[in-house]
Amino acid sequence: MNLIVAIDQNNIIGDNMSLPWKVPEDMFFFKEMTINHIVIMGRKTFETLSSPLKSRINVVITSQPIAGDIQNVYFRNMNTVHETLKNLREIYPEKKVFVIGGNQTYELFFPFIETLYITKIHREETNGDTFFSEKIRNKIETPEYEKITICSLQESKNPKYKYEIIQYTKK
C-alpha cells in the first residue's frame, strides 16, 4: 500500500479544506501515480473534490451514512474497508492502492504503508490549518525507511513555489 501527500516546509498539508498552493508539477505527479489505481480517502477529502477522481477506483472512509455507492466510488466505514480492499485487490490484482488523505486516514493506514511519495513544497507563505502527522514524519526519518529523491529541488511553473519529490520505502 502507498501513501501520497504534498507538504510544505512547515508540514502543512491543507488550509480551509483545500491545498494552500497550486503547483502543477505536483498535480501531474499525483495524477500519473494514481491514475488507473485504487485511491483511499476520508470523507472530508472526498467532499473537497468537485467529483470522484476519474480513471480511479475511489474508496471513501466515513462513519457518516451515505446512501449507496456511485460509479467507481465505494463508501465504507473502518469495519468494512479492509474487506472491500481485499475484494478489490482480488478483482484488480494489477492495481496499486494509494492513501490520498486526509491526515486521519493517513494515520489509520500507516501501519499498512510500504511506500510514501512526498512532494515537499517550498513557499514563503505560512497559511495552513492542517498538518501532516508528526508520528509518521518521525517514523519515516529512521533507518527503517530508505529515502530516494525522485525529483530534486526545482522551480515550479508557478513562480511562487519550488518543489522536490521524495520516496520513502520501508526496508
Kinemage of the C-alpha trace (Angstrom):
@kinemage 1
@onewidth
@group {chain A} dominant
@subgroup {mainchain}
@vectorlist {calphas} color= white
{ca met a 1} P 0.000 0.000 0.000
{ca asn a 2} L 1.203 3.519 -0.796
{ca leu a 3} L 0.728 6.968 0.710
{ca ile a 4} L 0.916 10.123 -1.405
{ca val a 5} L 0.931 13.660 0.009
{ca ala a 6} L 2.228 17.174 -0.589
{ca ile a 7} L 3.554 19.075 2.427
{ca asp a 8} L 5.316 22.387 2.869
{ca gln a 9} L 8.374 23.238 4.951
{ca asn a 10} L 6.094 23.751 7.993
{ca asn a 11} L 4.444 20.324 7.472
{ca ile a 12} L 1.200 21.944 6.324
{ca ile a 13} L -0.994 19.805 4.055
{ca gly a 14} L -4.152 21.906 3.925
{ca asp a 15} L -5.870 25.189 4.595
{ca asn a 16} L -9.627 25.582 4.945
{ca met a 17} L -10.337 22.205 3.300
{ca ser a 18} L -8.118 22.788 0.250
{ca leu a 19} L -4.492 22.799 -0.818
{ca pro a 20} L -2.844 26.108 0.105
{ca trp a 21} L -0.758 26.092 -3.102
{ca lys a 22} L -1.062 25.486 -6.829
{ca val a 23} L 1.933 23.508 -8.042
{ca pro a 24} L 1.128 21.979 -11.446
{ca glu a 25} L 4.073 19.576 -11.296
{ca asp a 26} L 2.729 18.086 -8.058
{ca met a 27} L -0.746 17.690 -9.545
{ca phe a 28} L 0.792 15.986 -12.594
{ca phe a 29} L 2.838 13.643 -10.380
{ca phe a 30} L -0.244 12.796 -8.289
{ca lys a 31} L -2.286 12.039 -11.392
{ca glu a 32} L 0.455 9.961 -13.028
{ca met a 33} L 0.980 7.907 -9.872
{ca thr a 34} L -2.676 7.253 -9.044
{ca ile a 35} L -4.423 7.021 -12.423
{ca asn a 36} L -5.928 3.577 -13.106
{ca his a 37} L -5.351 2.548 -9.494
{ca ile a 38} L -7.313 2.481 -6.223
{ca val a 39} L -7.368 5.605 -4.040
{ca ile a 40} L -8.466 5.687 -0.397
{ca met a 41} L -9.542 8.930 1.221
{ca gly a 42} L -11.530 10.228 4.142
{ca arg a 43} L -14.990 11.740 3.727
{ca lys a 44} L -13.743 15.304 4.210
{ca thr a 45} L -11.140 14.859 1.469
{ca phe a 46} L -13.810 13.409 -0.826
{ca glu a 47} L -16.079 16.375 -0.143
{ca thr a 48} L -13.349 18.785 -1.287
{ca leu a 49} L -13.344 17.191 -4.746
{ca ser a 50} L -15.723 18.519 -7.380
{ca ser a 51} L -16.314 14.896 -8.471
{ca pro a 52} L -14.789 11.463 -7.856
{ca leu a 53} L -11.271 11.128 -9.248
{ca lys a 54} L -11.582 9.920 -12.827
{ca ser a 55} L -9.961 6.714 -14.054
{ca arg a 56} L -9.527 5.501 -10.488
{ca ile a 57} L -11.481 3.394 -8.034
{ca asn a 58} L -12.339 5.740 -5.149
{ca val a 59} L -12.783 4.269 -1.644
{ca val a 60} L -14.131 6.775 0.865
{ca ile a 61} L -13.815 6.107 4.599
{ca thr a 62} L -16.749 7.533 6.504
{ca ser a 63} L -18.697 6.979 9.682
{ca gln a 64} L -21.480 9.131 8.199
{ca pro a 65} L -24.044 7.044 6.342
{ca ile a 66} L -24.039 7.855 2.634
{ca ala a 67} L -26.727 6.271 0.528
{ca gly a 68} L -25.205 3.633 -1.715
{ca asp a 69} L -22.156 3.560 -3.918
{ca ile a 70} L -21.833 5.534 -7.120
{ca gln a 71} L -19.810 4.592 -10.184
{ca asn a 72} L -16.215 3.830 -9.143
{ca val a 73} L -16.840 5.115 -5.586
{ca tyr a 74} L -17.242 2.878 -2.532
{ca phe a 75} L -18.320 4.396 0.777
{ca arg a 76} L -17.113 2.300 3.719
{ca asn a 77} L -16.568 2.581 7.449
{ca met a 78} L -13.415 1.282 9.078
{ca asn a 79} L -15.136 -2.003 9.945
{ca thr a 80} L -15.695 -2.858 6.279
{ca val a 81} L -12.911 -1.071 4.398
{ca his a 82} L -10.335 -3.859 4.734
{ca glu a 83} L -12.794 -6.416 3.333
{ca thr a 84} L -13.577 -4.039 0.451
{ca leu a 85} L -9.865 -3.573 -0.286
{ca lys a 86} L -9.275 -7.322 -0.177
{ca asn a 87} L -12.102 -7.848 -2.675
{ca leu a 88} L -10.881 -5.046 -4.953
{ca arg a 89} L -7.346 -6.469 -4.911
{ca glu a 90} L -8.714 -9.877 -5.918
{ca ile a 91} L -10.723 -8.343 -8.767
{ca tyr a 92} L -7.924 -5.948 -9.837
{ca pro a 93} L -4.618 -7.560 -8.806
{ca glu a 94} L -2.654 -5.226 -11.103
{ca lys a 95} L -3.896 -2.068 -9.369
{ca lys a 96} L -1.912 -0.339 -6.643
{ca val a 97} L -3.578 1.214 -3.598
{ca phe a 98} L -2.830 4.848 -2.687
{ca val a 99} L -3.946 6.559 0.509
{ca ile a 100} L -4.502 10.182 -0.536
{ca gly a 101} L -5.742 11.897 2.641
{ca gly a 102} L -6.650 13.399 4.913
{ca asn a 103} L -4.486 13.258 7.942
{ca gln a 104} L -6.700 10.903 9.968
{ca thr a 105} L -6.807 8.482 7.038
{ca tyr a 106} L -3.027 8.651 6.661
{ca glu a 107} L -2.617 7.696 10.320
{ca leu a 108} L -5.208 4.891 10.151
{ca phe a 109} L -3.498 3.216 7.211
{ca phe a 110} L 0.128 3.974 8.067
{ca pro a 111} L 0.763 0.505 9.586
{ca phe a 112} L -0.005 -0.979 6.119
{ca ile a 113} L 2.031 1.531 4.083
{ca glu a 114} L 5.132 0.236 2.302
{ca thr a 115} L 5.970 3.313 0.210
{ca leu a 116} L 5.372 7.031 0.752
{ca tyr a 117} L 5.563 9.628 -2.019
{ca ile a 118} L 6.018 13.091 -0.554
{ca thr a 119} L 6.123 16.278 -2.585
{ca lys a 120} L 7.831 18.912 -0.459
{ca ile a 121} L 6.593 22.385 -1.357
{ca his a 122} L 8.899 25.307 -0.612
{ca arg a 123} L 6.987 28.571 -0.255
{ca glu a 124} L 7.103 31.895 1.537
{ca glu a 125} L 3.505 31.870 2.773
{ca thr a 126} L 2.769 30.093 6.039
{ca asn a 127} L -1.032 29.809 5.856
{ca gly a 128} L -2.493 26.444 6.754
{ca asp a 129} L -4.624 24.728 9.350
{ca thr a 130} L -3.933 21.030 8.718
{ca phe a 131} L -0.551 19.446 9.408
{ca phe a 132} L 0.930 16.142 8.279
{ca ser a 133} L 1.185 13.575 11.053
{ca glu a 134} L 4.188 14.125 13.319
{ca lys a 135} L 4.117 10.419 14.170
{ca ile a 136} L 4.524 9.461 10.504
{ca arg a 137} L 7.176 12.146 9.881
{ca asn a 138} L 9.258 10.891 12.799
{ca lys a 139} L 8.904 7.242 11.747
{ca ile a 140} L 9.997 7.687 8.125
{ca glu a 141} L 13.140 9.562 9.130
{ca thr a 142} L 14.519 6.428 10.814
{ca pro a 143} L 16.794 3.707 9.363
{ca glu a 144} L 13.659 1.583 8.905
{ca tyr a 145} L 12.950 3.584 5.718
{ca glu a 146} L 15.066 4.144 2.631
{ca lys a 147} L 14.877 7.694 1.273
{ca ile a 148} L 15.111 8.197 -2.501
{ca thr a 149} L 14.948 11.560 -4.238
{ca ile a 150} L 12.674 11.223 -7.264
{ca cys a 151} L 12.941 14.882 -8.221
{ca ser a 152} L 15.454 17.247 -6.642
{ca leu a 153} L 14.556 20.800 -5.665
{ca gln a 154} L 13.464 22.882 -8.631
{ca glu a 155} L 11.357 25.876 -9.605
{ca ser a 156} L 7.685 25.267 -10.278
{ca lys a 157} L 5.945 26.661 -13.338
{ca asn a 158} L 4.134 28.684 -10.688
{ca pro a 159} L 6.978 31.071 -9.758
{ca lys a 160} L 5.830 31.379 -6.130
{ca tyr a 161} L 6.966 27.830 -5.379
{ca lys a 162} L 9.806 25.350 -5.513
{ca tyr a 163} L 9.275 21.633 -5.009
{ca glu a 164} L 11.003 18.288 -4.642
{ca ile a 165} L 9.625 14.758 -4.622
{ca ile a 166} L 10.898 12.182 -2.148
{ca gln a 167} L 10.077 8.483 -1.916
{ca tyr a 168} L 10.348 6.635 1.391
{ca thr a 169} L 10.272 2.845 1.226
{ca lys a 170} L 10.044 0.522 4.189
{ca lys a 171} L 13.126 -1.741 4.297
